[in-house]
Amino acid sequence: MAADSLTATRVIRAKTLLSVADVTVIAATIPGALVAPADAIGLEARVTLYPGRPIRSADVGPPAVVERNQIVTLIYSLGGLGITTEGRALGRGSMGDVIGVMNLSSRKTVVGQLAKDGSVYVGPTP
């Protein structure tokens, strides 16, 4: 008995948010393919997806909250001490991703974790 697999309905470029019209379920067992539209809808394509080809979990992910070169807020917080400054994102990322950021004041590169609002937490995570 064949299980269902999820495929693209059209060519979908990387960085595109997937909608109901972008995916379809076929009656075929494709190893590694997602099986339900809910597994992909609202996520962002990380690679170009082609019609009829399976959509795998590594092909999609949460939408990016920060683009490369975007100005972001850097936040360092420990106990009662809180420091904020501006930085330039050195990569693109989604909430929870760890990216490099250049501190605009010191020109030093730091690494931090992206928050939902696009700010970057450096040092101990909140």
N, C-alpha and C positions, 0 to 999 in steps of 0.2 A: 504494500500500500504506500503510495507516494504522499509525502508531507507537503505542506505549502512552503513557498519561498517568495521573497520579496524582490521585485525587479523595478528598474526605472521605466517610465513610460516615454521619456524623451531624453535628449542629451541635456544633462544638468552639469553646469560648470561648478568647479570648486568654489566655495564661499557662498553658495546659494542655499537659502533656507528651504527645506522640503515641505511641500504641502500635499494635500490629499490627491490632487491631480498629477503629482509627480511620480507616484508609486502605484504598483499593482501587484496583486498576489497571483502566482501561477501554481498549478498543481504539479510540482516537481520537487524532488529532494536534491537540493544543492548544498553540499557540505559548507558550513560557515555562513550561509546566507541568513539574513533576518527573516522572520516568518510572519510578522504582523505589521500592518501599516503604522500602528501606534509606536512601534519600535524606532521609526525613522521620522515621522511627521514632527515638525518643529525643530529638528536638528539641522545642522549645517553640513553640506557635502564637503569633505576634506580633500576629495579627489574628483575628477570629472567622472560622472556616472553615465553609462550608455544604455539605450533602450534594450531590453531583453537580457541584460547581464545582471547577475545577482548583486544585491546590495549587502555588503558585509558590515559587521559592527565597526571595523576599523575604517570604513569608508565615510562614516558620519560621526558627528560629535556635537557637543553643545556650541551654540553660536558664540562667536568672538565678542568680547566686551571691550577689547583694546586692539587697535591697529598699530602696525609698525610706524614709528616716528610720531605717534600721538603724544601730546603733553598729558602727563598723569600726575596724580598726587601721591607722593611717597610718604608713608606713615611708619614711624618707629614708635612703639609703645611698650613700656616696661614699668609695672607698678603704677606710680602716680606720674611718671614722666612720659610726656607725649611730644614728639617732634614731627612736624609736617613740612614738606618742601615740594618743589616741582621737579619732575624728571621727564625724560624723553624715552618712551618705550623702544627697546631695541628689537622687539619681536611682536608678533601677533599672538593673542591668547584668549582663552575662555576662563570663566570663573574657576579658581582653584589651580590654574596653571602657574608654573614658576617661570618668570621671564627676567631677562636682563633689562636694567633701566639705567640711563646715564643721569646722575644727579646734575641738574643745571647749575647749581651754585658752585660745586666743587669740581665738576667735570669727571668725577669718579664713576665707575660702573659698579652697580650693586645688583643683587639678585633678590627678588621678592615674589610673594604669592598674590595673584590677582583676586580682588574682591568683586562681588556682584556689581558694585557701582563703578568699577573701573579703576579704583585706587589700588595701590600696590603696597602691601605690608612687608617691610624689611625687618630683619631681626626676629625675635620670638613671634610665632604666629598667634593671632588672637584666639 
